[in-house]
Amino acid sequence: MSLSKNSIACPLDCYDTCEALYENGLIKGNKNHGVTNGKLCINFANLQNENFLKTAYYENKEITLE
């Protein structure tokens, strides 16, 4: 099993521009980021707990986007 580690920027428009590492399906703060020092702001951290729409619906019926 290979480990995947990618640097990502926060999608939110905050002043500190959090940087994180995406590793094995988890988002963690980047310890090498000068401003946040390995921590995620509450907004970025909460993105991990969001329930995202997995299926589109129209008039209470499941539809495809094709």
N, C-alpha and C positions, 0 to 999 in steps of 0.2 A: 504494500500500500504506500503510495507516494503522498507526501505532505504538500499541500497547496498553501502558499503564503503570498498574498497580494496586498500592496499598499493602496488604500482608497481614501478619498477626501469625503468629508461630510457633505451630504446633498443640501443641507440647510445653509442659509446665508447669515451666519453669525460672525462676529468680529474676530474670533480666535481661529477660525477655519480648522477644526479638528481633523486630525489625520488618524487613521486606524489601520489595523491589519486584519484582513479577512483570512482566517486560517481554519480549515476543516469545518466550514459551515458556521463559524463563530466570528463575531466582530469584537476586536479588542483594541484598546488604545495603544498607540505607538509610543513606546518609551523613549524613542529618539526624537520625538517632536518637541521643539524648544518651548512652545507655549503651554501645551497641555500635559507634557511629561507623563504620557502613558494613561491618562484619564480621558474618559468620554464625557461630554456635557450631558445633562439630563435629557435633552432633546434627541441627541444622537443615540444615546443608550435606549431610549424608549422606542426607537424604530425597530428594535429587535423583538419587541413585544406586540407589535401591531398585527392585527388580523387583516390580511390583504384579500381582496376579492379574487377568487380563483376561477370563477365562472361568470360570464356576462348573462344578464337577464333583461328581457324586454317584456313588459306586460305580464310579469310573473312567470314567464317561460324562459327556459334556458336556451341561449342562442350561441352561435359561433361568430367570430369576428372576421370570417373569410368572405 
